[in-house]
Amino acid sequence: MTSHQTTQTMKPATAAKKLGVYLEATPAEFQEGVVSRAELNALQAEPPQWLRELRAKGPHPRPVVAAKLGVSIAGLARGGVTEPLTTEQIEALKQEQPEWLQKERATQAEVRKEAARLKKRDAERRES
């Protein structure tokens, strides 16, 4: 039996998501090509300058923006944030602490607290 391994490739959008960057901000050659698993691993292991800069300064995709602000993606939308933000814009929001951000952070904290409570309860049930 011969092992024939095909190269797994992914669309640029998938690769950008895995790298945590906003696709439209990546270089044209990245956006127009396909990315193999090996290329993705290489980008993660030794990020080129453009990738390091994007991760540091943005613009960041919504999941990254939400994580940096400590809110959910839905919370971003409720706060009116629908576009990618730069690191500078995220920092400005953290400084300003608009009412929606305070509210969404509180909501997120409650969600985390409840998840931890349920996890503990389930663990106790398994032990008994």
MODELLER restraints for C-alpha pairs under 7 A, 6 or more apart:
rsr = mdl.restraints
at = mdl.atoms
rsr.add(forms.Gaussian(group=physical.xy_distance, feature=features.Distance(at['CA:7:A'], at['CA:36:A']), mean=6.67, stdev=0.5))
rsr.add(forms.Gaussian(group=physical.xy_distance, feature=features.Distance(at['CA:8:A'], at['CA:36:A']), mean=5.63, stdev=0.5))
rsr.add(forms.Gaussian(group=physical.xy_distance, feature=features.Distance(at['CA:8:A'], at['CA:37:A']), mean=5.80, stdev=0.5))
rsr.add(forms.Gaussian(group=physical.xy_distance, feature=features.Distance(at['CA:9:A'], at['CA:34:A']), mean=6.22, stdev=0.5))
rsr.add(forms.Gaussian(group=physical.xy_distance, feature=features.Distance(at['CA:9:A'], at['CA:35:A']), mean=5.31, stdev=0.5))
rsr.add(forms.Gaussian(group=physical.xy_distance, feature=features.Distance(at['CA:9:A'], at['CA:36:A']), mean=4.08, stdev=0.5))
rsr.add(forms.Gaussian(group=physical.xy_distance, feature=features.Distance(at['CA:9:A'], at['CA:37:A']), mean=6.03, stdev=0.5))
rsr.add(forms.Gaussian(group=physical.xy_distance, feature=features.Distance(at['CA:10:A'], at['CA:34:A']), mean=5.79, stdev=0.5))
rsr.add(forms.Gaussian(group=physical.xy_distance, feature=features.Distance(at['CA:10:A'], at['CA:35:A']), mean=5.30, stdev=0.5))
rsr.add(forms.Gaussian(group=physical.xy_distance, feature=features.Distance(at['CA:10:A'], at['CA:36:A']), mean=6.24, stdev=0.5))
rsr.add(forms.Gaussian(group=physical.xy_distance, feature=features.Distance(at['CA:11:A'], at['CA:34:A']), mean=5.23, stdev=0.5))
rsr.add(forms.Gaussian(group=physical.xy_distance, feature=features.Distance(at['CA:11:A'], at['CA:35:A']), mean=6.42, stdev=0.5))
rsr.add(forms.Gaussian(group=physical.xy_distance, feature=features.Distance(at['CA:12:A'], at['CA:30:A']), mean=6.49, stdev=0.5))
rsr.add(forms.Gaussian(group=physical.xy_distance, feature=features.Distance(at['CA:12:A'], at['CA:31:A']), mean=5.42, stdev=0.5))
rsr.add(forms.Gaussian(group=physical.xy_distance, feature=features.Distance(at['CA:12:A'], at['CA:33:A']), mean=6.69, stdev=0.5))
rsr.add(forms.Gaussian(group=physical.xy_distance, feature=features.Distance(at['CA:12:A'], at['CA:34:A']), mean=5.81, stdev=0.5))
rsr.add(forms.Gaussian(group=physical.xy_distance, feature=features.Distance(at['CA:12:A'], at['CA:35:A']), mean=6.35, stdev=0.5))
rsr.add(forms.Gaussian(group=physical.xy_distance, feature=features.Distance(at['CA:13:A'], at['CA:23:A']), mean=6.05, stdev=0.5))
rsr.add(forms.Gaussian(group=physical.xy_distance, feature=features.Distance(at['CA:15:A'], at['CA:35:A']), mean=6.71, stdev=0.5))
rsr.add(forms.Gaussian(group=physical.xy_distance, feature=features.Distance(at['CA:15:A'], at['CA:40:A']), mean=6.83, stdev=0.5))
rsr.add(forms.Gaussian(group=physical.xy_distance, feature=features.Distance(at['CA:16:A'], at['CA:22:A']), mean=6.43, stdev=0.5))
rsr.add(forms.Gaussian(group=physical.xy_distance, feature=features.Distance(at['CA:16:A'], at['CA:23:A']), mean=5.50, stdev=0.5))
rsr.add(forms.Gaussian(group=physical.xy_distance, feature=features.Distance(at['CA:20:A'], at['CA:64:A']), mean=6.74, stdev=0.5))
rsr.add(forms.Gaussian(group=physical.xy_distance, feature=features.Distance(at['CA:21:A'], at['CA:54:A']), mean=6.68, stdev=0.5))
rsr.add(forms.Gaussian(group=physical.xy_distance, feature=features.Distance(at['CA:21:A'], at['CA:55:A']), mean=6.49, stdev=0.5))
rsr.add(forms.Gaussian(group=physical.xy_distance, feature=features.Distance(at['CA:21:A'], at['CA:60:A']), mean=5.80, stdev=0.5))
rsr.add(forms.Gaussian(group=physical.xy_distance, feature=features.Distance(at['CA:21:A'], at['CA:61:A']), mean=6.02, stdev=0.5))
rsr.add(forms.Gaussian(group=physical.xy_distance, feature=features.Distance(at['CA:22:A'], at['CA:59:A']), mean=6.40, stdev=0.5))
rsr.add(forms.Gaussian(group=physical.xy_distance, feature=features.Distance(at['CA:22:A'], at['CA:60:A']), mean=5.42, stdev=0.5))
rsr.add(forms.Gaussian(group=physical.xy_distance, feature=features.Distance(at['CA:22:A'], at['CA:61:A']), mean=4.81, stdev=0.5))
rsr.add(forms.Gaussian(group=physical.xy_distance, feature=features.Distance(at['CA:23:A'], at['CA:31:A']), mean=6.88, stdev=0.5))
rsr.add(forms.Gaussian(group=physical.xy_distance, feature=features.Distance(at['CA:25:A'], at['CA:59:A']), mean=6.92, stdev=0.5))
rsr.add(forms.Gaussian(group=physical.xy_distance, feature=features.Distance(at['CA:57:A'], at['CA:86:A']), mean=5.75, stdev=0.5))
rsr.add(forms.Gaussian(group=physical.xy_distance, feature=features.Distance(at['CA:57:A'], at['CA:87:A']), mean=4.97, stdev=0.5))
rsr.add(forms.Gaussian(group=physical.xy_distance, feature=features.Distance(at['CA:58:A'], at['CA:85:A']), mean=6.69, stdev=0.5))
rsr.add(forms.Gaussian(group=physical.xy_distance, feature=features.Distance(at['CA:58:A'], at['CA:86:A']), mean=4.37, stdev=0.5))
rsr.add(forms.Gaussian(group=physical.xy_distance, feature=features.Distance(at['CA:58:A'], at['CA:87:A']), mean=5.69, stdev=0.5))
rsr.add(forms.Gaussian(group=physical.xy_distance, feature=features.Distance(at['CA:59:A'], at['CA:84:A']), mean=5.54, stdev=0.5))
rsr.add(forms.Gaussian(group=physical.xy_distance, feature=features.Distance(at['CA:59:A'], at['CA:85:A']), mean=4.97, stdev=0.5))
rsr.add(forms.Gaussian(group=physical.xy_distance, feature=features.Distance(at['CA:59:A'], at['CA:86:A']), mean=4.17, stdev=0.5))
rsr.add(forms.Gaussian(group=physical.xy_distance, feature=features.Distance(at['CA:60:A'], at['CA:84:A']), mean=5.27, stdev=0.5))
rsr.add(forms.Gaussian(group=physical.xy_distance, feature=features.Distance(at['CA:60:A'], at['CA:85:A']), mean=5.45, stdev=0.5))
rsr.add(forms.Gaussian(group=physical.xy_distance, feature=features.Distance(at['CA:60:A'], at['CA:86:A']), mean=5.93, stdev=0.5))
rsr.add(forms.Gaussian(group=physical.xy_distance, feature=features.Distance(at['CA:61:A'], at['CA:84:A']), mean=5.13, stdev=0.5))
rsr.add(forms.Gaussian(group=physical.xy_distance, feature=features.Distance(at['CA:62:A'], at['CA:73:A']), mean=6.50, stdev=0.5))
rsr.add(forms.Gaussian(group=physical.xy_distance, feature=features.Distance(at['CA:62:A'], at['CA:84:A']), mean=5.93, stdev=0.5))
rsr.add(forms.Gaussian(group=physical.xy_distance, feature=features.Distance(at['CA:63:A'], at['CA:73:A']), mean=6.18, stdev=0.5))
rsr.add(forms.Gaussian(group=physical.xy_distance, feature=features.Distance(at['CA:65:A'], at['CA:85:A']), mean=6.71, stdev=0.5))
rsr.add(forms.Gaussian(group=physical.xy_distance, feature=features.Distance(at['CA:66:A'], at['CA:72:A']), mean=5.53, stdev=0.5))
rsr.add(forms.Gaussian(group=physical.xy_distance, feature=features.Distance(at['CA:66:A'], at['CA:73:A']), mean=5.55, stdev=0.5))
rsr.add(forms.Gaussian(group=physical.xy_distance, feature=features.Distance(at['CA:66:A'], at['CA:76:A']), mean=6.50, stdev=0.5))
rsr.add(forms.Gaussian(group=physical.xy_distance, feature=features.Distance(at['CA:70:A'], at['CA:105:A']), mean=5.97, stdev=0.5))
rsr.add(forms.Gaussian(group=physical.xy_distance, feature=features.Distance(at['CA:71:A'], at['CA:104:A']), mean=5.78, stdev=0.5))
rsr.add(forms.Gaussian(group=physical.xy_distance, feature=features.Distance(at['CA:71:A'], at['CA:105:A']), mean=5.36, stdev=0.5))
rsr.add(forms.Gaussian(group=physical.xy_distance, feature=features.Distance(at['CA:71:A'], at['CA:108:A']), mean=5.80, stdev=0.5))
rsr.add(forms.Gaussian(group=physical.xy_distance, feature=features.Distance(at['CA:72:A'], at['CA:108:A']), mean=6.87, stdev=0.5))
rsr.add(forms.Gaussian(group=physical.xy_distance, feature=features.Distance(at['CA:75:A'], at['CA:104:A']), mean=5.73, stdev=0.5))
rsr.add(forms.Gaussian(group=physical.xy_distance, feature=features.Distance(at['CA:79:A'], at['CA:100:A']), mean=5.49, stdev=0.5))
rsr.add(forms.Gaussian(group=physical.xy_distance, feature=features.Distance(at['CA:79:A'], at['CA:101:A']), mean=6.97, stdev=0.5))
